[in-house]
Amino acid sequence: MKQDVREQPELNLGQDDGISNLRDVRDIMSMPFFAVPEKGRPTFVIRVQLNTEKDKSYVDIKGTSDGVADMYDKRILLYARMMLDQRRKFGDEPSRTLIFSPHDYFRAIGKKRPSQKDYDAFEKSLDRLKGTFIKSSVDADLGDGEFIRGNMRRGWIDEADYIEHRKPTGIIRRGVRIKISEWLYGLWMMDGQTLSVPRQYFEISSPITMRLYELCRKFVGHQRVPVRMNLELLHWRMNGGSGRPTDLKARIRGITKAGGILGYMIELEEHRSHTPSKRVIVKMTNLLTSSLRTLK
């Protein structure tokens, strides 16, 4: 049966029922799979290999002349995953192919009146998502003993196009159709491998703040005690070590002063001004579950 954009109901964003929340893959949140753009400059390669006592992970990401997919582009994938969860909620068969209206997507991320510039940026996001290729230590378990290995080149989406309707007065675009890569879809379908993210995440305007929130959500979660990580390791997990750790320190201080990010506090523990980044400690705390003593 031919899939029609009308067959997929508009996302119900009016209630916070967990299903309508965003969901992200734990392993993807822990490593810099998406670029953190600085002053509009594209990132073309991200390479990180960690070999710590608790974590042996790597990512090797390449993009086209448009650069690799960045944190803004990632929002499209989170929106698509939310659509998939809603379809499953209503008993529909899950599918790697999803159709949605760009206008509904813009509404979900807080742009009630998107401009032509927004639509142009949306198309560039689709180009980067399709043109980004990833090698990583993250395997997708398909069940029954089948895996999609992350050490082969994979992308985020396999296809992206518009559904169009021809009328005597001209062609009308009715929606965008994307096909999620088999690797990413396999990660989405793995039980217990995703974390819920509040929809207010879409309202974060800074890609650096978005990424810092993801690291807090991944490593702190609902723990009552803070999690500590040295600045050097945080810097690598943040964006593959791009930029200076001192700039990241300034951003963390700004978030601390603002009262945290979506229920998490991130702050620098006291240190001397010339302390090496591997000895500077960043403390991440869940404000909702930590004790008052922990926050002092």
C-alpha positions in Angstrom: 0.0 0.0 0.0 1.4 3.4 -0.9 2.3 5.4 2.1 0.6 8.7 2.4 1.5 11.7 4.6 -2.0 11.7 5.9 -1.6 8.2 7.4 0.8 9.6 10.0 -1.0 11.6 12.7 0.5 14.9 13.8 2.6 14.5 16.9 0.7 15.3 20.1 3.1 17.6 21.9 0.6 18.8 24.5 1.4 16.3 27.2 4.6 15.0 28.8 3.7 11.3 28.9 7.2 9.8 28.3 6.2 8.5 24.9 5.9 12.0 23.5 9.3 12.9 25.0 12.5 12.7 23.0 14.7 9.6 23.3 18.4 9.3 22.5 20.8 6.4 22.3 23.1 6.1 25.4 26.2 5.3 23.4 25.7 8.1 21.0 25.2 10.6 23.9 28.5 9.5 25.4 30.7 10.3 22.4 30.9 13.2 19.9 28.9 11.8 17.1 27.7 15.2 16.0 29.7 18.4 15.5 29.4 21.3 17.9 29.6 24.2 15.4 31.7 27.2 16.3 30.7 30.6 14.7 29.1 28.8 11.8 32.2 27.0 10.7 31.6 23.4 9.5 33.4 20.4 10.9 34.6 17.9 8.3 36.2 15.2 10.4 35.7 14.0 14.0 38.1 11.3 15.4 38.2 10.3 19.0 39.6 7.1 20.6 39.2 6.7 24.4 41.1 4.0 26.3 40.2 4.6 29.9 39.7 2.0 32.6 36.0 2.1 32.2 35.5 3.0 28.6 37.2 1.8 25.3 35.3 3.7 22.6 36.0 5.3 19.3 34.3 7.3 16.6 35.6 8.2 13.1 33.3 10.5 11.3 33.6 12.1 7.9 31.4 14.5 6.1 31.1 16.0 2.6 31.9 19.6 1.5 28.9 20.6 3.7 30.6 19.2 6.8 29.4 16.5 9.2 26.0 16.5 10.8 26.0 18.9 13.8 23.9 19.3 17.0 21.3 21.3 15.2 20.9 18.6 12.6 20.5 16.0 15.3 17.2 17.5 16.3 15.6 16.1 13.1 16.6 12.6 14.2 15.2 13.1 17.7 12.0 14.3 16.2 11.9 11.3 13.8 12.4 9.0 16.8 9.6 10.7 18.6 7.3 10.1 15.6 8.3 6.4 15.6 7.4 6.0 19.2 4.1 7.6 18.6 3.3 5.2 15.8 4.2 2.3 18.0 1.9 3.7 20.7 -1.0 3.6 18.3 -0.2 0.1 17.3 1.3 0.9 13.9 4.0 -1.2 12.4 7.4 0.5 13.0 9.3 1.5 9.8 12.6 3.0 8.8 10.7 5.4 6.5 9.0 8.4 8.1 7.0 11.2 6.5 6.4 14.5 8.2 5.7 18.1 7.5 8.7 20.5 8.0 6.2 23.0 9.5 5.3 20.5 12.2 9.0 19.9 12.9 9.6 23.7 13.2 6.7 24.0 15.6 8.2 21.2 17.7 11.5 23.0 18.1 9.8 26.3 18.9 9.8 28.1 15.5 6.1 29.0 15.1 6.8 31.2 12.0 9.7 29.6 10.1 11.3 31.8 7.4 12.7 30.8 4.1 16.1 30.9 5.7 14.9 28.2 8.2 13.6 26.0 5.4 17.0 26.4 3.5 18.8 25.4 6.7 16.5 22.4 7.1 17.4 21.1 3.6 21.1 21.6 4.4 20.6 19.6 7.6 19.1 16.7 5.5 22.1 16.9 3.2 24.6 16.6 6.1 22.6 13.8 7.8 22.7 11.8 4.5 26.3 12.7 3.7 27.9 11.9 7.1 29.5 8.6 7.4 30.4 7.0 10.7 32.7 4.3 12.0 32.4 3.6 15.7 32.7 1.0 18.4 28.8 1.0 18.7 27.1 -2.1 17.3 23.4 -2.4 16.7 21.9 -5.7 18.0 19.1 -6.8 15.7 18.2 -9.8 17.8 18.4 -13.5 17.0 22.2 -13.2 17.0 22.3 -10.7 14.3 24.4 -7.5 14.6 25.2 -4.5 12.5 28.8 -3.7 13.3 29.7 -0.1 13.9 33.2 -0.5 12.4 31.8 -0.3 8.9 30.9 3.0 7.3 27.3 3.9 8.3 25.2 7.0 7.8 22.4 8.6 9.7 19.8 8.5 6.9 19.8 6.6 3.6 17.3 8.8 1.8 15.7 12.2 2.0 13.2 13.6 -0.4 9.9 15.5 -0.7 6.5 14.1 -1.3 4.9 16.4 -4.0 1.4 16.7 -5.3 0.9 17.9 -8.9 -2.0 20.3 -9.5 -2.9 22.4 -12.6 -1.8 25.5 -10.6 1.6 24.0 -9.8 3.5 21.5 -7.6 2.7 21.5 -3.9 5.1 20.0 -1.4 3.2 18.0 1.2 6.0 16.6 3.4 9.5 15.3 3.7 10.3 11.6 3.6 13.4 10.2 5.3 14.7 6.7 5.6 16.6 6.0 8.7 19.8 4.0 8.2 19.5 0.3 9.3 22.3 0.8 11.8 20.6 3.8 13.6 17.2 2.1 13.4 18.7 -1.0 15.0 20.1 1.1 17.8 16.7 2.7 18.3 15.0 -0.7 18.6 17.4 -2.1 21.1 15.7 -2.5 24.5 17.1 -0.4 27.3 19.6 1.5 25.2 17.9 4.8 25.1 17.3 7.6 27.6 14.4 10.0 27.7 15.1 13.7 27.1 12.6 16.4 27.9 11.2 18.3 24.9 12.6 21.5 26.4 15.9 20.3 24.9 14.7 21.6 21.6 14.6 25.1 23.2 18.3 25.2 23.9 19.8 27.6 21.4 23.5 26.9 22.0 25.0 23.7 20.5 27.6 23.7 23.3 24.9 23.8 26.0 23.0 21.0 24.2 26.0 18.8 24.2 26.8 19.5 27.9 23.3 18.6 28.8 23.6 15.3 26.9 26.7 14.4 28.9 25.0 15.3 32.2 22.0 13.2 31.2 24.1 10.2 30.1 26.6 10.1 33.0 24.6 11.4 35.9 21.1 10.3 35.0 19.0 10.0 38.2 21.9 9.4 40.5 21.8 11.1 43.9 25.5 11.7 44.0 27.5 13.9 41.7 29.6 12.5 38.9 33.1 14.0 38.4 35.1 14.0 35.2 38.4 15.7 34.4 38.1 18.6 31.9 40.4 16.9 29.3 38.2 13.9 29.1 35.0 16.0 29.0 36.5 18.1 26.2 37.1 15.0 24.1 33.6 13.7 24.8 32.2 17.1 24.1 33.4 17.7 20.6 36.5 15.6 19.9 38.9 18.1 21.5 38.1 20.9 19.1 38.8 24.3 20.4 40.5 25.2 23.7 39.6 23.8 27.1 39.8 27.3 28.5 36.8 28.3 26.3 34.9 25.3 27.6 35.6 26.4 31.1 34.1 29.8 30.4 31.0 28.2 29.0 30.6 25.9 32.1 31.0 28.9 34.4 28.2 30.6 32.5 25.9 27.6 32.8 26.7 27.4 36.6 25.9 31.1 37.0 22.6 30.6 35.1 21.5 27.7 37.5 22.2 24.7 35.4 20.6 23.0 32.4 17.2 21.2 32.5 17.6 19.9 36.0 21.4 19.4 36.0 24.1 21.5 37.5 27.6 21.5 35.9 30.4 23.3 37.6 34.2 23.5 37.9 35.7 22.5 41.2 38.2 24.9 42.7 41.6 24.9 41.0 44.5 27.2 40.3 44.5 29.2 37.1 47.3 27.3 35.3 46.2 23.8 36.4 46.4 21.3 33.4 43.0 20.4 32.0 43.5 16.7 32.9 43.6 17.8 36.6 40.7 20.2 36.4 37.6 18.5 37.7 34.1 19.1 36.4 31.2 18.1 38.7 27.8 17.2 37.3 24.8 16.9 39.6 21.2 16.0 39.2 19.4 18.9 41.0 16.2 16.9 41.4 17.6 13.8 43.2 20.7 15.1 44.9 20.6 15.8 48.6 21.0 19.3 50.0 24.3 18.3 51.5 25.6 17.3 48.1 24.7 20.7 46.6 26.5 22.7 49.3 
